[in-house]
Structures are given as structure tokens and as C-alpha cells.
Amino acid sequence: MRDLLVTTHTPVLRSGQAMRTYGVARALAEHGGLDLLYVRFGAPAPDAAFKAIPGVELHEVIPSRGLRRLFSYGAARLEGVPDKFARGVSRELASVTERLAAEPDRGRVIADGPIAAAAIAHMTRRQPVVYNAHNLESGFRHELSRGAVAGVGQRRLRSFERGLLKRSSESWMVSEADLTAARELCPLARLRYAPNVVDVAGITPVSPASEAQRAIYVANFAYQPNRNGLDFLLDEVFPRVWAELPDARLALVGSGLEEPPSPDPRIETHGFVEDLGSIYARSSCAVVPLLQGGGTPLKFIEALAYGMPVVATPRAAAGLDVRDGEHCMLAESGVGFAAALMRILSDGAPELGLNGRRLAEERYSIEALTELLRP
């Protein structure tokens, strides 16, 4: 039985969203092959990583424009889909999904994220559809807005997300925290734990360069919680670090920064990097300074897989089975974060790297997810 995974972005490994899609696709393909249906959006073609998944067959949908797209958007809004998600709803995606879902020997149909789930919502009246959640969206989106608008948006988002959970044959949640919140939002929802994972077996651990006094922050900086985390580092953490360690550096890796956020040469802006291993190997530790957001940051898991000591906020670690002082160092305030970071930059923390790598192998590998997603 071949499963069908439906997503709304061209599958390329350039965001946390795409990394979750990749991990789920790899795990599903192990259970009899996979058809991966995607909308061409964000990149012209899938990258080599997705094409190389054994047993996967890629199917492209080119969304309509103009009046047909406007009609799809309007219909989605009338059905209660929030504006941000309704903009990505495609009638063409729904049509091709129906055709592929009807093929012989079809296994599960999985909607990858809320936009895909909204696009094929009508199918749930006739056949089971699984919802692969990337986050519990209503758990944090309101934090990115303010005032009365945030309150209204939060109520609408909760209603929309409750509907997704209610009509899905099963919903895959990334963390125990999201499972608990989803049960509270929709007590009748059928839920399964499906954590974010990385290809741990394909990642060669590095030996952190403690003498470099360089912290690395890997993120998509177009995502507002990541940008807010950067502001936290620049405003509250690194001024304290530099008072004690004036040569310490911060390497920013990832897309979304149109220009360097600071003229200080100790802030290195690298943009998107194909070979993360090489820059991790030149760094002393990784930082995950999230103050907002949901789910589990994939870059946190990736840093653990590389064997890097990690300094993170409790919010960033909330969805992971990590323990402070054993797998990473956790700190919430600017003072505490700076103190933890200075300790690692000064003395190193190889035991954190070893423990983190072991945890990634056991809990956050593609092999672990494959077992969890057995039909």
C-alpha cells in the first residue's frame, strides 16, 4: 500500500517546515513506497534530497492564477479558513489529490500542514484523511499580533484548527505538549505522536571548536519568532558576553536577512549554507533563543545530531525530551542566557554534545519516526 503525502510547497530543504516534510516522507516511504504531491511554490523544482528518497514518486501541481485563484481564496474564507492559510488553497491540488487517492493499492492520504488540510477538506466526508500538523497553530500565533485583532484572530484560528482535528481520521502532533493542547482543543480528536526528526544517521558529528568562541544560530530569519530571537541575542545577551569575552562571535546561518543586522564585525552573516557541518565544526556551540513559537525547532534537533553543545530558552526546548545540564543548557533571561553561553565559550562542554547526539539517535531520528508511523 502506497501512502499519499500532500504538501503546498516545492519540497526543498530550506526551512523547518520542509525538514519536517522530509522526515515524514522518508518514514512513510519505508512502509511500501510514497507518492508525494506538491504545489510548485517557493522553488522551481524539488531538490536532490527529496528525489533521492527510496520508493518516492513526486507529482507536481501548478496552481492557477487570476480569477480562479481568487475564487479558491474566497471559497476557503467562507468556510472559515484564516486569511494566511486561505491564500495558499488551490483547487488544482484538491483535484489531483482526489485522482491519486482513488488509485489502486492506495494507503493513507496525509495532508501536510493546515493549508493542505484546508485544500482537501471536502475529501474527509468520503474517505479518511490524516492531518500532519507542523505546530498547534492556535497555541502561539496570537503572540505575533497585538490587541483586539489578536483576540479575534485567536478565536477564529482555534475554531479552524478544532475543525481540522475533528474531521481528520488522525492528527500527527510534534510534541507531548502539542498532544495535550490538541486534546483540550478537541477532546474527540484522534492523535498520534510524530516528532520532528532529522537524518541523524546521515550526519557526521563534529568536534566543537571551543577555542573559536563562536556561537552559531541557524534559522530562517524571515520567520518572526526567529527574528525576535535574534533581537534577544543582540540586545540582551551578547552585550553581556562581550563585557567578559570581547572576542566572542555570533554566526548567523540561514535565509531571510536582507542585510547584516549589525555593523559589528563579530556578528557574521552567512546566509543559506549547503554544508552545515563545516560551519558547525568551526563553532563552539549552537544557540536556540526562541521566545515565541510552537512545536519543536528542527534546528535544535539538528544541532544535537551534530554533537554541538546547545544553549536554548525553555520555550525552544518545550517540545523536546531534553534535560537542562544533561543534553543542553537552558536559560530564559538575558542574564542567564549570557552566563550559560560564556561558560561554554570559555570552557567547552563536550559531555553535552555527546549526550545530545545520543538523544537525537534514540528519539529524533528518521528510524525512530518510521516505527512511530507504522499503519
SERO-4910 file (N, C-alpha, C, O; in steps of 0.05 Angstrom, whole numbers):
BEGIN
 pado doro    nc1    nc2    nc3   cac1   cac2   cac3    cc1    cc2    cc3    oc1    oc2    oc3
  Met    A     17    -24      0      0      0      0     18     25      0     35     28     18
  Arg    A     14     42    -20     29     67    -22     14     90    -10     -9     96    -18
  Asp    A     26    103     10     14    127     21     16    151      2     33    150    -16
  Leu    A     -1    171      6     -1    195     -9      2    219     10    -15    224     27
  Leu    A     24    234      7     30    257     23     26    282      6     38    285    -15
  Val    A      9    300     16      1    324      0     12    349     14      5    354     37
  Thr    A     28    364      0     40    388     13     37    412     -6     31    409    -30
  Thr    A     40    436      5     35    460    -10     60    476    -17     58    499    -24
  His    A     83    463    -15    109    476    -22    125    457    -39    124    433    -35
  Thr    A    141    468    -57    160    452    -71    179    440    -50    191    455    -34
  Pro    A    183    414    -50    200    402    -29    229    407    -33    243    393    -48
  Val    A    239    427    -18    268    433    -17    275    438     12    259    449     27
  Leu    A    298    430     20    306    431     48    318    458     55    342    462     59
  Arg    A    300    478     57    309    505     63    293    518     86    295    542     91
  Ser    A    277    502    100    262    512    123    255    490    142    257    466    134
  Gly    A    247    497    166    239    477    185    214    462    175    212    438    180
  Gln    A    196    476    162    173    463    151    180    441    131    170    419    132
  Ala    A    199    447    113    208    428     93    223    405    106    221    382     97
  Met    A    237    410    128    252    389    141    233    369    154    238    345    154
  Arg    A    210    379    165    190    361    177    178    344    154    175    320    157
  Thr    A    171    357    132    160    343    109    179    321    100    171    299     94
  Tyr    A    205    327     99    225    308     90    226    284    109    226    261    100
  Gly    A    226    289    135    228    267    155    203    249    153    206    225    153
  Val    A    180    261    150    155    245    148    155    230    122    148    206    121
  Ala    A    164    242    100    165    228     74    184    204     75    178    183     65
  Arg    A    207    208     87    227    186     90    214    163    106    217    140     98
  Ala    A    201    169    127    189    149    144    166    134    130    165    110    131
  Leu    A    149    149    116    127    137    102    136    119     79    125     98     74
  Ala    A    157    128     65    167    112     42    177     85     51    178     66     34
  Glu    A    185     82     76    194     56     86    171     36     88    176     12     91
  His    A    146     45     88    123     28     92    109     21     66     84     21     65
  Gly    A    124     17     44    111      8     19    112     29     -3     98     26    -23
  Gly    A    128     50      0    130     70    -21    112     94    -15     95     92      2
  Leu    A    117    115    -30    103    140    -24     99    156    -50    118    159    -66
  Asp    A     75    167    -54     70    188    -74     70    215    -59     55    219    -40
  Leu    A     87    233    -68     89    259    -55     79    280    -75     91    285    -96
  Leu    A     56    291    -69     43    311    -86     48    338    -75     43    343    -51
  Tyr    A     58    357    -92     65    383    -82     55    405   -101     53    400   -125
  Val    A     51    428    -90     46    452   -106     72    466   -112     88    470    -94
  Arg    A     76    474   -136    101    489   -142     99    517   -129     85    535   -139
  Phe    A    114    520   -108    114    545    -93    140    547    -77    147    528    -62
  Gly    A    154    569    -79    178    573    -63    204    565    -77    225    575    -70
  Ala    A    202    547    -96    225    538   -112    215    525   -138    193    515   -138
  Pro    A    230    526   -159    221    515   -185    219    485   -186    204    474   -202
  Ala    A    235    471   -170    236    442   -172    245    430   -145    259    444   -130
  Pro    A    238    405   -139    248    392   -115    278    390   -115    290    389   -136
  Asp    A    290    388    -92    319    386    -91    327    356    -90    310    338    -89
  Ala    A    353    351    -91    363    324    -94    355    307    -70    352    282    -73
  Ala    A    353    319    -46    347    303    -22    320    289    -25    318    265    -18
  Phe    A    300    303    -34    274    291    -37    273    271    -60    261    250    -58
  Lys    A    287    278    -82    287    260   -105    300    233    -98    294    213   -110
  Ala    A    319    234    -79    335    210    -73    321    192    -52    332    170    -46
  Ile    A    298    199    -42    284    182    -23    276    156    -36    261    156    -56
  Pro    A    286    133    -27    278    107    -39    248    103    -38    236    105    -16
  Gly    A    236     96    -61    208     89    -61    189    113    -64    165    109    -64
  Val    A    200    137    -68    183    161    -71    179    168   -100    197    165   -116
  Glu    A    154    176   -106    148    187   -133    136    215   -129    117    218   -115
  Leu    A    148    234   -143    140    262   -140    119    270   -161    122    263   -184
  His    A     99    285   -153     78    294   -171     75    325   -166     71    334   -144
  Glu    A     76    340   -188     74    369   -186     47    380   -194     35    370   -213
  Val    A     38    399   -179     14    415   -186     22    444   -190     35    455   -173
  Ile    A     14    456   -212     19    484   -217     -7    499   -211    -27    495   -225
  Pro    A     -8    516   -190    -33    528   -183    -42    550   -203    -26    561   -217
  Ser    A    -68    554   -204    -79    574   -222    -74    602   -212    -66    605   -188
  Arg    A    -78    621   -228    -75    649   -221   -100    664   -228   -119    653   -240
  Gly    A   -101    690   -222   -123    706   -231   -149    699   -217   -150    694   -193
  Leu    A   -171    699   -233   -198    695   -223   -202    668   -210   -215    666   -189
  Arg    A   -190    647   -221   -193    620   -210   -180    619   -182   -191    607   -164
  Arg    A   -157    632   -179   -144    632   -153   -160    649   -133   -163    642   -110
  Leu    A   -171    671   -143   -188    688   -126   -212    673   -116   -221    676    -93
  Phe    A   -224    657   -134   -247    641   -127   -240    621   -105   -255    618    -86
  Ser    A   -218    608   -108   -209    589    -88   -205    602    -61   -213    591    -40
  Tyr    A   -193    625    -61   -188    640    -36   -215    648    -23   -218    644      1
  Gly    A   -233    659    -39   -259    667    -29   -275    644    -17   -287    646      4
  Ala    A   -274    621    -31   -289    598    -21   -277    588      6   -291    580     24
  Ala    A   -250    588      7   -237    580     32   -244    599     55   -249    590     78
  Arg    A   -245    625     50   -251    644     71   -280    640     81   -285    642    105
  Leu    A   -299    634     62   -326    629     70   -329    604     87   -348    602    103
  Glu    A   -310    586     84   -311    561    100   -296    564    127   -293    544    141
  Gly    A   -287    588    133   -275    593    158   -244    590    159   -233    590    180
  Val    A   -232    588    136   -202    585    135   -190    613    139   -197    632    125
  Pro    A   -172    616    158   -159    642    163   -145    652    138   -136    637    121
  Asp    A   -143    679    136   -132    692    112   -105    681    105   -100    675     81
  Lys    A    -87    678    124    -60    669    119    -59    642    105    -42    637     88
  Phe    A    -77    624    113    -78    597    102    -94    597     76    -88    582     57
  Ala    A   -116    613     75   -133    612     51   -118    621     26   -125    612      4
  Arg    A    -98    638     29    -83    647      6    -69    625     -8    -62    627    -32
  Gly    A    -63    603      6    -49    580     -6    -66    558    -16    -56    538    -27
  Val    A    -93    560    -12   -111    539    -20   -113    538    -50   -117    558    -64
  Ser    A   -111    514    -61   -110    510    -90   -131    489    -99   -131    467    -89
  Arg    A   -149    497   -117   -169    477   -127   -155    456   -143   -163    433   -143
  Glu    A   -133    463   -157   -118    443   -172   -107    421   -154   -106    398   -161
  Leu    A    -97    429   -131    -86    410   -112   -107    390   -103   -103    366   -102
  Ala    A   -131    401    -97   -153    383    -89   -161    364   -111   -166    340   -105
  Ser    A   -161    373   -135   -169    356   -158   -150    333   -162   -158    310   -165
  Val    A   -124    339   -162   -103    319   -167   -102    300   -143    -98    276   -146
  Thr    A   -106    310   -119   -107    293    -95   -129    272    -98   -125    248    -92
  Glu    A   -153    280   -106   -175    262   -109   -168    240   -129   -173    216   -125
  Arg    A   -155    247   -151   -148    227   -172   -128    207   -161   -131    183   -165
  Leu    A   -107    217   -148    -86    199   -138    -97    182   -115    -89    159   -112
  Ala    A   -114    194    -99   -125    179    -76   -142    155    -85   -145    135    -70
  Ala    A   -153    156   -109   -170    135   -120   -155    113   -133   -167     93   -142
  Glu    A   -129    116   -136   -113     95   -149   -113     69   -133   -115     70   -109
  Pro    A   -111     46   -147   -110     20   -133    -86     19   -114    -65     32   -118
  Asp    A    -88      3    -93    -67     -1    -74    -59     25    -59    -36     28    -50
  Arg    A    -79     43    -57    -73     68    -42    -74     63    -12    -93     50     -2
  Gly    A    -55     73      2    -54     72     31    -67     97     43    -88    105     35
  Arg    A    -53    108     62    -63    132     76    -60    157     58    -41    159     43
  Val    A    -78    176     61    -76    202     49    -70    221     72    -85    223     91
  Ile    A    -47    236     69    -38    253     91    -36    282     81    -21    287     62
  Ala    A    -50    300     94    -48    328     88    -25    340    105    -26    339    130
  Asp    A     -6    351     92     18    361    105     15    391    112     21    408     96
  Gly    A      6    396    136      2    424    145    -26    434    141    -42    421    127
  Pro    A    -33    457    154    -61    467    153    -71    475    126    -94    473    121
  Ile    A    -53    486    109    -63    494     82    -71    470     65    -92    470     53
  Ala    A    -54    450     65    -61    425     51    -87    413     62   -104    404     47
  Ala    A    -90    413     89   -113    402    101   -138    418     94   -160    406     89
  Ala    A   -136    444     92   -158    460     83   -165    456     54   -189    455     46
  Ala    A   -145    452     37   -149    448      9   -164    423      2   -180    422    -16
  Ile    A   -160    402     18   -173    376     12   -193    369     34   -200    345     38
  Ala    A   -204    389     48   -222    384     70   -247    369     61   -257    352     75
  His    A   -257    375     37   -282    362     27   -279    332     25   -298    317     27
  Met    A   -254    322     21   -249    293     18   -255    278     44   -261    254     43
  Thr    A   -254    291     67   -258    277     92   -286    267     95   -291    250    113
  Arg    A   -304    277     79   -332    267     81   -335    240     68   -354    225     73
  Arg    A   -315    232     51   -317    207     36   -296    187     43   -300    163     39
  Gln    A   -273    196     53   -252    177     60   -234    189     81   -234    213     85
  Pro    A   -219    172     96   -202    182    117   -179    199    106   -167    192     86
  Val    A   -173    220    120   -150    237    114   -136    243    140   -148    252    159
  Val    A   -110    238    140    -93    244    163    -83    273    161    -76    282    139
  Tyr    A    -81    286    183    -71    314    185    -43    313    198    -41    307    222
  Asn    A    -23    320    183      5    322    194      9    351    203     15    368    186
  Ala    A      6    356    229     10    383    240     39    389    243     55    373    252
  His    A     46    413    235     74    423    239     76    437    266     98    438    278
  Asn    A     54    448    275     52    461    301     23    459    309      5    454    292
  Leu    A     17    464    334    -11    471    342    -13    501    338     -5    516    355
  Glu    A    -23    509    314    -21    537    306    -34    556    326    -23    578    331
  Ser    A    -57    548    337    -71    566    356    -57    569    382    -65    586    399
  Gly    A    -36    553    386    -21    555    412     -2    578    413      8    585    435
  Phe    A      4    591    390     25    612    392     20    635    372     32    656    375
  Arg    A      4    632    351      2    652    331     -7    679    342      1    700    332
  His    A    -25    678    363    -35    703    374    -12    720    387    -15    744    390
  Glu    A     10    707    394     32    721    406     46    740    386     61    758    394
  Leu    A     41    735    360     55    751    340     39    775    332     48    791    316
  Ser    A     15    778    344     -2    802    339     -8    815    366      1    806    387
  Arg    A    -23    837    365    -28    852    389    -57    861    390    -70    863    369
  Gly    A    -66    866    414    -92    879    419   -116    863    411   -115    838    411
  Ala    A   -138    877    404   -163    864    397   -161    847    373   -174    826    371
  Val    A   -144    855    353   -141    840    329   -130    812    336   -139    792    324
  Ala    A   -111    811    354   -100    785    363   -122    768    375   -122    743    370
  Gly    A   -140    780    391   -161    764    404   -180    752    385   -187    729    387
  Val    A   -189    768    365   -207    758    345   -193    737    328   -205    716    322
  Gly    A   -169    742    320   -154    722    304   -150    696    318   -151    675    307
  Gln    A   -145    698    345   -141    674    361   -166    657    361   -165    632    358
  Arg    A   -189    669    365   -215    654    366   -220    641    339   -228    618    338
  Arg    A   -215    655    317   -220    644    291   -201    621    285   -208    600    274
  Leu    A   -176    624    293   -156    603    289   -162    578    305   -159    556    295
  Arg    A   -171    582    330   -178    559    346   -202    544    334   -202    519    334
  Ser    A   -221    559    324   -244    546    311   -236    531    286   -245    508    282
  Phe    A   -219    543    270   -209    529    246   -193    504    253   -197    483    241
  Glu    A   -176    507    272   -159    484    279   -175    462    293   -169    439    289
  Arg    A   -195    470    308   -212    450    320   -226    433    299   -229    409    301
  Gly    A   -235    447    277   -247    433    255   -228    414    241   -236    392    234
  Leu    A   -203    422    238   -183    404    226   -180    379    242   -180    356    231
  Leu    A   -177    382    268   -173    359    286   -198    341    286   -195    316    287
  Lys    A   -221    353    286   -246    338    288   -251    320    264   -259    297    266
  Arg    A   -246    331    240   -253    316    216   -231    298    206   -236    281    189
  Ser    A   -207    301    216   -185    284    207   -187    256    220   -195    253    243
  Ser    A   -180    236    204   -181    208    215   -160    205    237   -163    188    254
  Glu    A   -139    221    235   -117    221    255   -101    246    251    -99    256    229
  Ser    A    -91    257    273    -74    281    271    -47    274    284    -46    264    306
  Trp    A    -25    281    269      2    275    279     14    301    291     17    321    277
  Met    A     20    299    317     29    323    332     59    320    338     68    297    342
  Val    A     73    342    339    102    341    341    113    337    369    136    330    373
  Ser    A     97    342    390    107    340    417     85    332    436     61    333    430
  Glu    A     93    324    460     74    317    481     58    342    489     34    340    495
  Ala    A     71    365    489     57    390    496     35    395    475     13    403    483
  Asp    A     41    392    450     20    396    429     -2    375    430    -25    381    425
  Leu    A      5    350    438    -15    330    441    -35    338    463    -59    336    460
  Thr    A    -24    347    486    -42    356    508    -59    379    500    -83    379    506
  Ala    A    -48    399    487    -63    422    478    -84    415    457   -106    426    458
  Ala    A    -77    396    439    -97    388    419   -120    373    432   -143    377    423
  Arg    A   -115    357    452   -137    343    466   -155    363    480   -180    360    481
  Glu    A   -144    384    491   -160    405    504   -177    420    483   -200    427    489
  Leu    A   -165    425    460   -179    440    439   -202    423    427   -223    433    421
  Cys    A   -196    397    423   -216    379    410   -214    352    424   -199    335    415
  Pro    A   -230    348    445   -228    323    461   -233    298    444   -223    276    452
  Leu    A   -247    299    422   -253    276    406   -232    270    385   -234    251    370
  Ala    A   -211    287    383   -191    283    362   -176    257    366   -170    249    389
  Arg    A   -169    245    344   -153    220    345   -124    229    339   -118    239    317
  Leu    A   -106    225    358    -80    237    357    -58    216    357    -61    194    368
  Arg    A    -35    223    345    -12    206    346     13    223    349     15    245    337
  Tyr    A     32    214    365     57    229    369     75    223    345     82    200    339
  Ala    A     83    245    331    101    243    308    121    266    310    116    287    297
  Pro    A    143    263    324    161    285    329    176    294    304    178    279    285
  Asn    A    185    318    305    204    327    285    230    311    287    239    304    309
  Val    A    241    303    264    265    287    264    284    298    242    277    314    225
  Val    A    309    289    244    329    294    224    343    268    216    339    248    230
  Asp    A    357    268    195    372    245    186    397    241    202    419    247    193
  Val    A    394    232    227    416    230    245    438    212    234    462    218    236
  Ala    A    430    190    221    450    171    210    466    184    188    489    176    184
  Gly    A    455    204    175    469    217    153    486    241    162    499    253    145
  Ile    A    485    247    187    500    270    198    525    259    213    522    244    232
  Thr    A    548    268    205    572    261    219    577    281    242    580    305    236
  Pro    A    578    272    267    583    291    289    609    306    285    629    295    275
  Val    A    610    330    295    635    346    294    647    349    321    634    342    341
  Ser    A    671    358    323    684    365    348    683    395    351    697    409    337
  Pro    A    665    405    369    663    434    372    689    448    377    706    438    392
  Ala    A    693    471    364    718    486    366    715    505    390    709    528    386
  Ser    A    721    495    413    717    512    437    735    536    437    727    557    448
  Glu    A    758    534    425    776    557    425    767    580    406    776    602    409
  Ala    A    748    574    389    738    594    370    721    615    383    719    637    373
  Gln    A    708    609    406    690    627    419    669    637    399    662    661    399
  Arg    A    658    619    384    637    626    364    612    611    370    612    586    372
  Ala    A    590    625    373    563    612    375    550    614    348    553    634    334
  Ile    A    535    593    341    521    592    315    491    592    319    481    576    335
  Tyr    A    477    608    304    448    609    305    438    604    277    441    620    259
  Val    A    426    580    273    416    571    247    386    575    247    372    564    264
  Ala    A    375    590    228    347    595    228    338    607    201    355    616    185
  Asn    A    312    606    196    300    621    174    292    648    187    272    649    201
  Phe    A    307    669    181    302    694    194    279    710    183    273    732    193
  Ala    A    265    700    163    241    712    154    217    704    172    196    717    172
  Tyr    A    221    684    189    201    675    208    204    692    233    225    693    245
  Gln    A    182    706    240    184    727    261    194    717    288    210    731    300
  Pro    A    186    693    298    198    684    323    228    681    322    242    687    342
  Asn    A    239    672    299    268    670    296    281    698    297    302    702    308
  Arg    A    268    717    284    278    745    283    277    757    311    296    771    319
  Asn    A    256    752    325    254    762    353    275    749    370    286    762    388
  Gly    A    282    724    365    303    711    380    330    724    374    347    726    392
  Leu    A    334    732    349    359    746    342    361    773    357    382    780    367
  Asp    A    338    787    358    338    813    373    345    808    402    360    824    414
  Phe    A    335    787    414    342    780    442    372    775    445    383    785    464
  Leu    A    384    762    426    413    757    427    428    783    426    447    788    441
  Leu    A    421    800    406    436    825    401    431    846    423    450    861    430
  Asp    A    407    847    434    401    868    454    407    860    483    415    877    499
  Glu    A    403    834    489    404    826    517    426    806    524    434    805    547
  Val    A    436    792    505    455    771    511    483    779    504    501    779    522
  Phe    A    488    785    479    516    790    471    529    815    483    554    814    486
  Pro    A    515    836    489    529    858    503    541    848    530    562    857    538
  Arg    A    527    830    543    537    819    568    561    800    563    581    800    577
  Val    A    558    784    542    580    765    534    605    781    528    627    774    537
  Trp    A    602    802    512    626    818    503    639    832    526    663    838    524
  Ala    A    624    838    547    637    851    570    658    833    583    676    843    595
  Glu    A    654    807    580    673    788    592    690    774    571    714    768    576
  Leu    A    679    770    547    693    756    526    692    774    500    675    769    483
  Pro    A    709    794    499    706    813    477    711    801    449    703    814    429
  Asp    A    724    778    447    729    766    421    707    746    412    709    734    391
  Ala    A    687    742    429    666    722    422    651    731    397    648    755    392
  Arg    A    642    712    381    629    718    356    602    703    354    598    682    368
  Leu    A    584    714    338    558    701    333    556    697    303    556    717    288
  Ala    A    553    672    294    549    666    266    520    661    260    507    644    273
  Leu    A    509    677    241    481    674    234    479    659    207    490    668    187
  Val    A    466    637    207    465    620    183    435    615    176    420    605    192
  Gly    A    428    622    151    401    618    142    391    641    126    403    663    126
  Ser    A    370    636    111    358    657     94    342    677    110    336    672    133
  Gly    A    334    699     97    315    717    110    328    743    120    313    760    129
  Leu    A    354    745    119    367    770    127    376    785    102    396    777     89
  Glu    A    362    806     95    369    821     71    395    836     74    409    841     54
  Glu    A    401    844     98    427    857    104    436    849    132    419    841    148
  Pro    A    461    852    138    471    845    165    455    861    186    450    884    183
  Pro    A    448    847    208    432    861    229    448    880    246    437    895    262
  Ser    A    475    879    243    492    896    260    518    902    244    528    885    230
  Pro    A    529    926    247    555    932    234    578    920    249    601    921    239
  Asp    A    574    909    273    595    897    289    607    873    274    592    855    268
  Pro    A    633    873    268    645    851    253    644    824    268    649    803    256
  Arg    A    638    825    294    636    800    309    609    785    304    605    763    312
  Ile    A    591    799    290    566    786    281    570    778    252    570    795    234
  Glu    A    572    752    247    577    742    220    551    733    207    536    718    219
  Thr    A    546    744    183    521    736    169    529    719    145    541    729    126
  His    A    522    693    146    530    674    125    508    668    105    515    657     84
  Gly    A    483    675    110    462    667     92    458    637     92    466    623    110
  Phe    A    445    627     70    440    599     68    466    584     62    481    593     45
  Val    A    471    562     77    496    547     74    489    518     68    474    505     82
  Glu    A    500    507     46    495    480     38    507    460     58    494    441     66
  Asp    A    532    465     66    547    446     83    547    457    111    566    472    119
  Leu    A    527    450    127    526    460    155    548    448    172    558    460    191
  Gly    A    556    423    165    577    410    181    602    426    183    614    427    205
  Ser    A    610    439    162    635    454    162    634    478    181    653    485    194
  Ile    A    611    492    181    609    516    198    604    508    227    612    522    245
  Tyr    A    589    486    232    587    475    259    614    469    270    620    474    293
  Ala    A    631    456    253    658    448    263    676    472    270    695    468    285
  Arg    A    669    496    260    685    520    266    672    535    290    681    557    296
  Ser    A    652    523    302    637    537    323    640    523    350    646    499    351
  Ser    A    636    537    372    638    526    398    612    514    408    612    495    423
  Cys    A    589    526    400    563    517    409    542    528    390    547    546    374
  Ala    A    518    518    393    495    529    379    476    542    399    475    535    422
  Val    A    461    562    389    441    576    406    414    574    393    412    576    368
  Val    A    394    570    410    366    570    400    350    588    419    339    579    439
  Pro    A    349    614    413    339    634    432    309    641    428    302    664    431
  Leu    A    292    621    422    264    627    416    249    636    441    251    623    463
  Leu    A    234    657    438    216    667    460    187    662    452    169    666    469
  Gln    A    182    655    427    155    650    417    156    626    399    177    616    393
  Gly    A    132    618    390    131    596    371    122    570    384    121    568    408
  Gly    A    115    550    367    105    525    376    121    502    365    141    506    352
  Gly    A    111    478    371    124    454    360    152    450    372    157    457    395
  Thr    A    170    439    356    197    434    365    216    444    343    214    436    320
  Pro    A    235    462    349    253    473    329    271    452    317    286    439    331
  Leu    A    269    447    291    285    427    278    315    434    279    331    415    280
  Lys    A    322    459    279    350    466    281    362    459    308    386    455    311
  Phe    A    345    458    329    354    449    355    361    419    353    383    411    362
  Ile    A    343    403    341    349    375    338    373    370    320    390    353    326
  Glu    A    376    386    299    398    383    281    425    389    296    444    375    292
  Ala    A    425    410    312    449    416    328    456    393    346    480    387    349
  Leu    A    436    381    359    442    358    376    454    335    360    473    322    369
  Ala    A    443    331    336    453    309    319    482    314    311    497    295    307
  Tyr    A    490    339    308    518    345    301    536    343    325    560    346    323
  Gly    A    525    338    349    541    336    373    550    362    384    570    364    398
  Met    A    534    383    378    541    410    388    529    415    415    506    408    420
  Pro    A    544    427    434    531    438    458    511    459    450    516    475    432
  Val    A    488    459    463    467    478    455    459    494    480    455    483    502
  Val    A    456    520    476    444    538    496    417    547    484    416    558    462
  Ala    A    395    543    499    369    548    489    351    560    510    357    558    534
  Thr    A    329    572    502    309    581    521    291    558    528    288    539    512
  Pro    A    277    559    551    258    538    557    236    536    536    225    515    532
  Arg    A    228    559    524    208    558    503    217    541    479    201    526    468
  Ala    A    242    544    471    252    529    449    253    499    455    249    482    438
  Ala    A    258    492    481    261    464    488    235    451    497    234    428    504
  Ala    A    213    467    498    188    457    510    178    431    497    165    415    511
  Gly    A    182    428    471    171    404    458    191    381    456    184    361    443
  Leu    A    214    384    468    235    363    466    240    350    493    236    361    514
  Asp    A    249    325    491    255    309    515    284    314    524    299    295    526
  Val    A    290    340    528    317    347    536    317    355    566    297    366    576
  Arg    A    339    351    579    342    358    607    365    378    609    387    374    599
  Asp    A    360    400    624    379    421    628    404    410    642    401    397    663
  Gly    A    427    415    631    452    406    643    460    378    634    483    370    639
  Glu    A    442    364    621    449    337    611    451    337    580    471    327    569
  His    A    431    348    567    431    349    537    436    376    526    444    379    503
  Cys    A    433    397    542    436    425    534    436    442    559    434    432    581
  Met    A    439    468    555    436    487    577    413    505    571    411    516    549
  Leu    A    395    509    590    371    525    587    372    550    604    381    549    627
  Ala    A    364    572    592    363    598    606    342    615    593    339    616    569
  Glu    A    328    630    610    305    646    599    312    675    597    306    688    576
  Ser    A    326    687    617    332    715    616    357    721    601    373    702    595
  Gly    A    361    746    593    386    753    580    410    748    597    431    740    587
  Val    A    407    754    624    430    749    642    437    719    643    460    712    642
  Gly    A    416    702    647    421    674    649    432    662    623    449    645    623
  Phe    A    421    671    600    430    661    574    459    668    570    475    652    561
  Ala    A    466    693    576    494    702    572    513    686    590    534    679    581
  Ala    A    504    681    615    522    666    633    526    637    623    549    627    624
  Ala    A    505    624    613    508    597    603    526    597    578    542    579    575
  Leu    A    522    616    561    537    618    536    567    623    542    584    611    530
  Met    A    572    641    561    600    647    568    614    622    580    638    618    575
  Arg    A    599    606    595    611    582    607    620    563    585    642    552    586
  Ile    A    604    559    564    611    541    543    633    553    525    652    539    518
  Leu    A    631    579    519    651    591    503    678    591    516    699    590    503
  Ser    A    679    593    543    704    593    557    715    565    562    739    561    559
  Asp    A    698    547    570    708    521    579    700    497    562    711    475    565
  Gly    A    682    501    542    672    479    527    653    462    543    650    466    567
  Ala    A    639    443    530    620    425    543    617    400    526    595    395    516
  Pro    A    638    385    523    636    361    505    616    341    514    604    327    497
  Glu    A    611    339    541    591    319    550    563    326    541    547    308    536
  Leu    A    557    352    538    531    360    528    528    351    499    507    341    491
  Gly    A    549    354    483    548    346    455    544    316    452    528    307    436
  Leu    A    558    300    469    555    271    467    527    262    476    515    245    463
  Asn    A    517    273    497    490    266    506    469    274    487    449    260    482
  Gly    A    472    298    475    453    308    456    452    290    431    430    284    421
  Arg    A    475    282    421    476    264    398    462    238    404    447    228    387
  Arg    A    467    227    428    454    201    435    424    204    436    409    187    428
  Leu    A    414    227    447    385    231    448    374    234    420    352    223    415
  Ala    A    387    248    402    377    250    375    375    223    361    356    218    347
  Glu    A    394    206    366    393    179    354    369    163    364    356    149    349
  Glu    A    364    166    390    344    149    402    315    160    397    297    144    394
  Arg    A    312    186    397    285    197    397    278    213    372    254    214    364
  Tyr    A    298    224    358    292    244    337    305    237    311    313    255    296
  Ser    A    307    211    305    319    201    280    296    192    262    274    187    271
  Ile    A    302    191    236    282    181    217    275    152    223    252    144    220
  Glu    A    294    136    233    288    109    240    267    107    263    250     90    263
  Ala    A    270    125    283    251    126    305    223    134    295    203    122    304
  Leu    A    222    153    277    196    162    266    183    140    249    159    137    249
  Thr    A    199    125    234    189    103    218    173     84    235    152     75    227
  Glu    A    183     77    258    169     59    276    143     72    286    123     58    288
  Leu    A    144     97    293    120    110    303     98    113    283     74    115    290
  Leu    A    105    114    257     84    118    236     76     92    222     64     93    201
  Arg    A     81     70    235     71     45    223     41     46    221     28     55    239
  Pro    A     29     36    198      0     37    195    -14     21    216    -39     19    216
***
